[in-house]
Amino acid sequence: MTEMTSAEAAEVLGVSSRQVARLVAGGQVLRTRTVGRTFLLDEASVRRVQRESAGSGRAWAEPTCWAALAVLSGQPAQWLGPSARTRLAHRLRKAGAGDLAAATRRRAVAHRFAGRPGILPELREYVVASGRDAAWASNDRFRLAGPSEIAEGYAHVENIPMIVAEFALAPDPGGNIVLRGVRSADGFDMGATPIAAVAVDLMESLDPLERASGQRVLSELSAAYRRSETSMRRSPRAQD
């Protein structure tokens, strides 16, 4: 594992040291250790944020993120109006997997904590599984060998303080629990994290196998969506 200082990370990302500190607090950048008064950061996590920021176009608002991820997952996203659905379809037809991952990065705000091992079964009452934990449940698609040692899940932002208190979680940039706070439950109508969101979760991982798995599945979903849209536009009923 290679490391860099906060100042070096700020230069790489083109942001202030304060913004780097926010990324560390949110779990996007991992702090490895402290040498004197200097915090050292995991370079791989800094480079991941750099890749995400380099995606084309601006990040979408949270409701648009979840609508896009639901539609790509074959879910109806019934909360969208006709005009919003049309605009979204135009965006999805043009975007590749990397663009989609960058555009949907504001779907949630990640908070990282330390908790006792094996906590996920108890957490499932309060969160919807994300990342590798969710991918393992549909392992035939993501082809990952087993669940992660890091417990990940989506929860409403208003419930996170209660979860932290209930399980005595301690904020820790290198912790084993990631809670992704969302403000809307629209994307979870089916009772689980949409498959496209799981793919994006994995694309943000530091594990190269997880990133590759997420990118492959998101590319497959995106290609299937474009084929479906093309077929609908060419059908006689669509032309009436």
Buried (B, 14 or more C-beta within 10 A) or exposed (E): EEBBBBEBBBEBBEBEEEEBBEBBBBBBBBBBEEEEEEBBBBBBBBBBBEBBEEBEEEBBEBBBBBBBBBBBBBBEBEBBEEEBBEEBBEBBEEBBBBBBBBBBBEBBBBBBBBBEEEBBEEBEEBBBBBBBBBBBBEEEBBEBEEBBEBBBBBBBBEBBEEBBEEBEBEEBBBBBBBBBBBEBEBBBBEEBBBBBBBBBBBBBBEBEBBBBBBBBBBBBBBEEBBEEBEEEEEEEEEEE
